[in-house]
Amino acid sequence: MPEAGQITESEIPMSLDRFIEQIGITDTTAWRWRRDGRIKTENICGRQYIYPSEIARFNERVKSGEFAKKHKTPSKQKSNESAHVE
C-alpha cells in the first residue's frame, strides 16, 4: 500500500503529447478540449500531463454521449450559371 503523498503506478501521468498521439487528435483540438473543460491537465515543469483517472473520466463522458452532436453533412453548392464564362 502506498504511503501518503506517493503516486501509485496506475496514477503516473502521461504527457499530453503522447495522449494526443494515441487518440489521433491535433494539438489544436487538444487545446480546445482543455479550454472547454473536456479534459483537465496538470502543468509539470512547463509541460502538460494528463492522469489516467482523467482519461478514464473523459472516456466515460464520451460513452455517455455527453459530447455527441448531430453530424452536419455539407450541402452541395448550387452553381451560379450566370457567373459561368465559356
PLY file of the C-alpha trace (Angstrom):
ply
format ascii 1.0
element vertex 86
property float x
property float y
property float z
element edge 85
property int vertex1
property int vertex2
end_header
0.00 0.00 0.00
1.48 3.37 -0.97
2.32 5.87 1.71
0.67 9.28 1.88
1.88 11.56 -0.91
3.07 8.73 -3.13
1.64 8.22 -6.59
0.66 4.67 -7.45
1.82 3.21 -10.76
-1.72 3.47 -12.10
-1.66 7.24 -11.48
1.58 8.09 -13.27
0.72 10.98 -15.57
1.04 10.69 -19.35
2.35 13.60 -21.39
-0.37 15.42 -23.28
1.68 14.93 -26.46
1.51 11.17 -26.04
-2.24 11.29 -25.29
-2.78 13.37 -28.45
-0.78 10.86 -30.50
-2.62 7.84 -29.06
-6.12 9.11 -29.72
-5.27 10.78 -33.04
-6.25 14.41 -32.49
-4.42 17.59 -33.38
-2.71 19.94 -30.95
-5.43 22.49 -31.69
-8.20 20.04 -30.79
-6.44 19.21 -27.51
-6.10 22.92 -26.77
-9.84 23.42 -27.40
-10.74 20.45 -25.20
-8.60 21.87 -22.39
-10.10 25.35 -22.86
-13.66 23.92 -22.85
-13.01 21.76 -19.78
-13.41 18.44 -21.60
-10.03 17.30 -20.30
-8.03 18.53 -17.34
-4.26 18.57 -17.47
-1.51 19.35 -15.00
1.44 21.62 -15.69
4.59 19.86 -14.54
7.78 21.84 -15.19
6.20 23.67 -18.11
4.75 20.58 -19.85
1.16 19.43 -19.84
0.33 15.99 -18.45
-2.91 14.05 -18.05
-3.59 11.49 -15.32
-5.06 8.05 -16.10
-8.05 8.85 -13.88
-8.75 11.92 -16.04
-8.51 9.80 -19.21
-10.98 7.32 -17.66
-13.32 10.19 -16.71
-13.13 11.56 -20.26
-13.83 8.10 -21.76
-16.90 7.68 -19.52
-18.20 11.06 -20.63
-17.68 10.07 -24.28
-19.52 6.76 -23.74
-22.45 8.57 -22.12
-22.82 10.71 -25.26
-22.05 13.97 -23.48
-20.10 15.34 -26.43
-22.32 13.93 -29.19
-23.61 16.34 -31.79
-25.72 15.83 -34.86
-23.48 15.28 -37.87
-23.65 18.18 -40.28
-23.42 16.98 -43.85
-22.22 19.75 -46.15
-24.78 20.74 -48.74
-23.88 20.92 -52.39
-23.32 24.45 -53.54
-25.57 25.50 -56.37
-23.61 26.65 -59.36
-24.22 30.18 -60.45
-24.95 29.75 -64.13
-24.81 33.50 -64.82
-21.24 33.64 -63.50
-20.10 30.75 -65.70
-17.89 32.02 -68.51
-17.14 29.86 -71.53
0 1
1 2
2 3
3 4
4 5
5 6
6 7
7 8
8 9
9 10
10 11
11 12
12 13
13 14
14 15
15 16
16 17
17 18
18 19
19 20
20 21
21 22
22 23
23 24
24 25
25 26
26 27
27 28
28 29
29 30
30 31
31 32
32 33
33 34
34 35
35 36
36 37
37 38
38 39
39 40
40 41
41 42
42 43
43 44
44 45
45 46
46 47
47 48
48 49
49 50
50 51
51 52
52 53
53 54
54 55
55 56
56 57
57 58
58 59
59 60
60 61
61 62
62 63
63 64
64 65
65 66
66 67
67 68
68 69
69 70
70 71
71 72
72 73
73 74
74 75
75 76
76 77
77 78
78 79
79 80
80 81
81 82
82 83
83 84
84 85
